[in-house]
Amino acid sequence: MSNSTIILIGRILLSIMFIMAGLTKLGDAAGTAAYFGALGLPMAGLMAWLVGIFELVAGIAILVGFMTAPAAYLLALFCLASGVMAHFDFGDQIESIMFMKNLTIAGGFLILAATGPGSISVDARRAG
């Protein structure tokens, strides 16, 4: 299997969670807003919509390999920020695992940003 095929598979796997999470947040913005409010986030209703749209759009960008590096850097930052804001409770084993998962995914996005989307991507087609 070529490196570009492996990178494509990696992009698919990295993007699925964000596309699905974005759709879920947008499909239940009120529930997401309630969760964000419980976390103490300001403007939880607006944040629910913004985060849902961000996850969906950035996830699709990673999936198709469009503006891959910026999307990957933003998603890495998002993973770190959401890990700290929502899962930084090492007294709770599940939250600790979720925090570590966010760190791991951020690492994957940083590697993707550094290596590029591979030849099976919109970015590669645009580069000619």
Phi and psi in degrees as a GROMACS rama.xvg file:
@    title "Ramachandran Plot"
@    xaxis  label "Phi"
@    yaxis  label "Psi"
@TYPE xy
-75.1338  159.744  SER-2
-60.0759  -38.9219  ASN-3
-63.9648  -36.0068  SER-4
-67.198  -41.3655  THR-5
-65.3326  -41.8934  ILE-6
-63.72  -40.5078  ILE-7
-59.681  -46.1425  LEU-8
-60.7976  -42.6671  ILE-9
-61.087  -42.2085  GLY-10
-62.8199  -41.496  ARG-11
-60.3728  -47.6734  ILE-12
-65.3089  -39.083  LEU-13
-68.8565  -32.9413  LEU-14
-81.2022  -30.1121  SER-15
-53.2603  -49.1679  ILE-16
-60.7783  -40.389  MET-17
-75.6371  -38.2043  PHE-18
-62.349  -47.9658  ILE-19
-65.6949  -41.232  MET-20
-64.3152  -41.1122  ALA-21
-62.5383  -45.4908  GLY-22
-62.2127  -40.5632  LEU-23
-64.8218  -45.2248  THR-24
-62.7348  -43.2125  LYS-25
-69.4707  -31.3335  LEU-26
-74.6419  -22.5212  GLY-27
-136.954  60.7217  ASP-28
-60.5359  -34.2299  ALA-29
-66.5678  -44.1095  ALA-30
-64.8729  -40.0433  GLY-31
-64.7294  -42.0118  THR-32
-61.8685  -39.6876  ALA-33
-63.7245  -42.2941  ALA-34
-63.8331  -46.1493  TYR-35
-62.2709  -39.5717  PHE-36
-62.2493  -40.3498  GLY-37
-64.9273  -26.4515  ALA-38
-80.2965  -8.9534  LEU-39
87.5507  15.197  GLY-40
-73.9633  138.097  LEU-41
-73.2942  154.645  PRO-42
47.6952  52.1747  MET-43
-57.8983  -36.394  ALA-44
-64.189  -47.7929  GLY-45
-65.4114  -41.9031  LEU-46
-61.0355  -37.4924  MET-47
-58.7221  -45.7761  ALA-48
-67.4159  -45.8235  TRP-49
-63.2671  -43.3821  LEU-50
-67.3109  -41.7312  VAL-51
-60.3082  -46.1632  GLY-52
-64.4814  -43.8969  ILE-53
-59.0459  -49.5754  PHE-54
-60.7709  -42.8269  GLU-55
-64.8537  -51.4115  LEU-56
-66.6687  -46.2357  VAL-57
-65.6213  -37.9683  ALA-58
-62.7543  -42.0935  GLY-59
-66.3391  -39.4893  ILE-60
-59.7571  -43.2641  ALA-61
-65.1623  -43.9944  ILE-62
-55.4784  -48.9006  LEU-63
-90.5318  -7.56375  VAL-64
73.3038  44.1114  GLY-65
-110.15  123.418  PHE-66
50.494  48.3774  MET-67
-60.2317  -48.7392  THR-68
-61.7555  -50.2528  ALA-69
-60.48  -42.2794  PRO-70
-63.0165  -41.5955  ALA-71
-66.523  -42.2264  ALA-72
-62.9031  -43.1784  TYR-73
-64.4151  -41.2437  LEU-74
-69.2556  -34.3982  LEU-75
-62.1801  -46.798  ALA-76
-62.0693  -41.9108  LEU-77
-59.7874  -44.0889  PHE-78
-61.4942  -43.0951  CYS-79
-65.3668  -46.6508  LEU-80
-64.0332  -45.5986  ALA-81
-69.0129  -31.1413  SER-82
-62.5913  -44.8218  GLY-83
-69.294  -43.442  VAL-84
-75.9001  -32.6645  MET-85
-113.432  -19.4836  ALA-86
-131.279  19.6489  HIS-87
-90.223  59.601  PHE-88
-132.195  89.0344  ASP-89
-75.4325  -5.05486  PHE-90
-79.0378  -16.7087  GLY-91
-108.237  115.038  ASP-92
-58.7641  -40.6249  GLN-93
-63.8612  -45.4135  ILE-94
-64.7364  -36.6869  GLU-95
-63.1245  -42.4667  SER-96
-65.1136  -42.1733  ILE-97
-62.7548  -40.2743  MET-98
-62.1182  -46.2146  PHE-99
-64.0721  -36.324  MET-100
-60.5822  -43.4378  LYS-101
-62.6888  -41.5516  ASN-102
-61.2506  -42.7408  LEU-103
-63.7801  -45.5265  THR-104
-64.7718  -39.9343  ILE-105
-58.3853  -41.6237  ALA-106
-60.9879  -41.3183  GLY-107
-61.8298  -40.7023  GLY-108
-67.8677  -37.2147  PHE-109
-64.5854  -40.0836  LEU-110
-63.6513  -43.4696  ILE-111
-61.1937  -42.785  LEU-112
-61.702  -38.1755  ALA-113
-76.1473  -35.4976  ALA-114
-92.6331  -22.9938  THR-115
91.716  170.748  GLY-116
-83.5486  -3.54312  PRO-117
82.6507  175.545  GLY-118
-77.9134  -14.4868  SER-119
-96.5846  73.7514  ILE-120
-160.276  160.59  SER-121
-64.3225  -41.2768  VAL-122
-57.3651  -42.7725  ASP-123
-66.3523  -38.8427  ALA-124
-66.5862  -38.738  ARG-125
-68.3362  -31.9184  ARG-126
-72.5266  -19.776  ALA-127
